[in-house]
Amino acid sequence: MKHVLVCLALLAPVAHAAPANDAFDIAVEQTFERYRLPGLAVGVIRDGDIVYTRTLGEREAGGGGKIDNDTLFKIASNSKAMTAGVLARLVDAGRLKWDDPVIKHLPQFRMHDPWVTQQMQVRDLLIHNSGLGLGAGDLMLWPEPNRFTRADIIAGLQHLKPTHSFRAEYAYDNLLYVVAGEVAAAAGGASYEELVKRELFEPLGLSRCQVGEWNRTEVGNVAQPHMRTPQGNRVIREDGDIVPNVTSMAAGGIRCSLDDMLAWMRMWLSPDAAPVWLSPVQRKAVWTAHMPMPVSARMRAWDNTHVSAYGYGWRLSDVDGAWKVAHTGTLAGMYSSVILLPDQRTGIVILINGEGEAARTVLGQVLTKHFTDPQSMPTVAYYAGLLDHERAGERAARPKPDTRHRVPAGARSLDDWTGHYQDPWFGKVALCLDRGQVRFASERSPMLTGTVMRVGTRWLVDWDDESVDAEPWLHFGTASDGVATLTLSHVDPDADFSYDYQDLAFVRTASCDGGR
């Protein structure tokens, strides 16, 4: 596939009549109601001007604090474009080159294959071509909070076995964006967090955005993540008074407001406006199609898409013949979407503080179609129906096993397999009896703690925290030297890929009483 080179300075805006704001209001309100969201913020920018904003709902369900244009949301993986932008600024400043070997800046960096270690360039950290499987090692990042550090990420990479050849195919990862943040820190002479403030927030005036550690009370107006329960939306993983600096920051830890995200989009869509944040050369580099991506059946059917690729922190595709530069962000109870249509100098941002995957997909589609195919008269009901049909088909093809008839593992039922286990990158877990139940407990990821349950002849872990919503099957075995082994797999085949249970390979190191 030929590389697609996009330079905003060369783009001529295409004239389209701006849709009436009431059409946007209808779509936003219908999405909010249909998907029972706790909070929602939406904005549209065109030709450098904000033409629409709308906020609905609460920062905390039932708390009364209303969402507004200054409310902070987790933007999750939309942080990746910011990380890539900081690196591009450092390239402009001559502090690094895209084709620098990673080990030039991080001598301790290692991949599983020594040749890949030597050949991995800074650019490779950003485009999901490492050879690692989908989400490999993400259990070192999520669920949060956990005790893994960025040094642990860099040390753990060498133990993650590739699933395909280096640069051979696309597979989304997060760990290498953490590495990219550390490369930026090494080249820029400051921590990743300080670089983001200095190179991004300050020159672009993103006054509400937060990176690193900050005080929730002093900053104020912070949306909290929610999960949906039969009783309604409930806050999960609530921030304390001090919001910590998380290991995943460069991959998905930044928070911003609606107004901040509109300013961020304005910079990309108006490249000549002051301040000139990136050179034309680096703008083109960031929006070049560096890694081909599959064109899904949905993209073909909904958008008549022909080309899909990954740039530096952005997904690139065509929609109804228009160029689209976009990304999504997903964390437990927080969803975001940024959609740029450079030909129309149009940008759309969606921020949600609840279970909003379907809402984000549907609303983003409806708003985009207002610009790329207004004759289709897009509606929330239409795209929601298509999405429901698609997901029903996926569930029929890959049904989730019925695990309702589960009972706690008996005190003696796993005697042959209890003990302390260790994986080379994830670390230690205990599978031991506690108050008559067999318990699974991770040393460095405390939210991965739960009770072992028997389902027929199989074993799974029922996690204590409801927000940890991907249960694993436990598979016991014996190595050639007679040592007990433990591997995990998803109970639900559609579980979030960041629960990369398939990459774990535990070996028993001691019995529960400390003996061998």
C-alpha positions, 0 to 999 in steps of 0.5 A: 500500500502506498504511503498516504502523505497529508500536509494540512498546509496543502489542503483546500477547505471544501465548502459544505453548509453547516448543519443546524445546531438542532440536528446535533442537539437531537443526536446528542440527546437521543444518545444520552437517553438511549444509552443511559449515560451519566455524563456527556460532553460534545463539541464541533469545530469548523474553519477554526471556530467552535460551532457547537458544544453541548454538555449533559448529565453529572460528574458523579451520578446523583451527586448534582455536579453538572458536566460543563465545558471545563469538566475534566475527563480521562481522554484515555488513548487520545493521550497517544496523539499528544505523546506523539506530538511531544516527540514531533516537537523534539524532532523539530528541536533536533533532540531526536530523530524518528529513525533513532534506535530506541537503545540510543536513548534507553540503553536498558531497552530489550525486546524478546528478540535481540535483533528486534532490540537493535532494530527498533526505532523511535517511530516503531514505538508509535505504530503498533508493528512490534510483533507483539500480540494485541494488548501484550503486557497490558496487565502491567498497566491496568486495572489501576491502581497497581504497583508496576513502574515504567522501569518494570514495563521496560524490563518486562518487555523482553519476556513477552513473546512475539506472535508475528514478525517485527513490522509484519502486521498491525497489532495495537499495543500500549506498552511501547507508548510508555516506552515512547514517553520515556524516550521523550524524557531522555531526549528532552531532558525532563520527565514525560509529565514536564515535557507535556506541560512545557511542549503542549499544554502551555504553548497551546493554552490547554489550561485545564488539562492535567498530566502527572500528579495533581490535587483533585480539590484544587483543580475541581470539576472532575468527572468520575468513571461509572459502571452501569448496574440494575440500580443505575450508574455507579461511580467506580475507581473514584479519585482520591484527593490526590490524583496519582501519576500513573505508569500508563500516562503516555499511553492513556493517562492524560485528562482534559476538558471539552474546551481543551480538546476543541483547542487541541483540534483547532491547532491540527485543523488550522496549521498556519494559526499562531502559535505554529506548534509543529513544522509542516515536515513534522505535521506530515510525518505525524499524519503519514500512513506508516502502518497499514490497518485492516478495513473492517466490514463495518467500515466498508458498509457504513463509510465506504472505506478503502484505506485504513492505516496508523500514523503517529498516534492517529488512525487514518482512513477515508469516509465517503471519499473524505479524509479522516484522522481520528482516535478513540480512548477507552478506560474503565468507565470513561470513553472519548473520541476525536474525529478530524475531517481535514478537507472540511477543516472540521473536528468532532470531540466526544467525552463520556464518563460511563459505559459508553462504547456503543454511545461513542460509536453511534454518536460519532457516526451520526455527527460525522455523516452530517459532514461527509454524507448529509443526504443520508439523514443520519439518525441515532436509531438507525446506527444503533440498530445496525450496531445491535444487529452486528453485536448480536451476530458476534455473540451468536458466533462466539457465545459466552459460556454460561457460568451462573452455576458456580460454587467456590472451590472446596478446601481440598479440591485444589490441593495439588495446585495451590501455592505461590506462582511467578510469571517473568513479567507479571510477577508473583501471585498466590493461589492459597486457602483463606477462610475456607476458600481458595483465593487468587491474589496478585502481588503487584496488581491488587485489584486482581484478587478474587475467589476461585470458583468451580464451573462443572469441571473447570475453574475460574476466578470471580474477581472481588471488584465488580469493575474488573469485568473479565474473568479468567479460566485457570488451566493447571499443568505440569512441566517436564521437570515436574513443576506445576504450571498455571495459564489463564484464558478469557471466559468471555471471548469478547473481553477487553484485550487489555486483560492479556491473560494469554501472555501469562505463563506461571510456574509454581515456586513454593507451597502456600506454607512457604515450602517447596 
